[in-house]
Structure formats: C-alpha cells, structure tokens
Amino acid sequence: MATSIKIDDELKGRVRALASQRRRSPHWIMLEAIRQYVAREETHESFKREALESWRSYRETERHLTVQETNEWLESWGRGDKAPPGCHE
C-alpha cells in the first residue's frame, strides 16, 4: 500500500540528518518511527482495556486485593514458592 505524508521542511531536514548519522535512508527512519509509535499506542490501548475490564469486574464482584497484600506478595518474589494471594470481598 503506497501512502504519502507531507512534512514541513524543518522536520524533513531533521529526518535527513538523523538518517545520515545512522547510515539509514530517510524512508527507513520514518517507517521505524511509525512502527514504534503504533506499537506504543497499541500497548497503551491494551493497558486501558485491561484496566477497564478489571474495574468492571470489581464493580460486579467487589473481589480485590489490598495494596498491603499485593506489596507483601511482590516482596516475597524470589524467596520461595509463595503463591499469589487470592482475591476477596
């Protein structure tokens, strides 16, 4: 899929300079920037979906862990086989 993008002269110069420094083409630099941006935004959207799902589940069940329970479990990592605590109301 061929796509074009219009960028101002200042940004175009910055892309060219960076491409030269990295011994890459300006096209490669722009494509890599877009790949990284899309991956970062997909991760952000996934995190938001998980958070909203967790909030929905809590509202329905009221099952949760306290901060203290979570911290105690996290501090035990690497010191035995302590299983994660179970959620409760």
SULNORLIN-V346184 format. One record per pair of residues at least 12 apart in sequence whose C-alpha atoms are under 8 Angstrom apart, sorted by the first residue. I is the first residue (numbers start at 0). J is the second residue. Records with the same first field share a line. If there is no record, write none. Layout:
I: J, J
This chain:
14: 28, 29
60: 88
61: 87, 88
62: 86, 87, 88
63: 86, 87, 88
64: 84, 85, 86, 87
68: 84
69: 84
72: 84
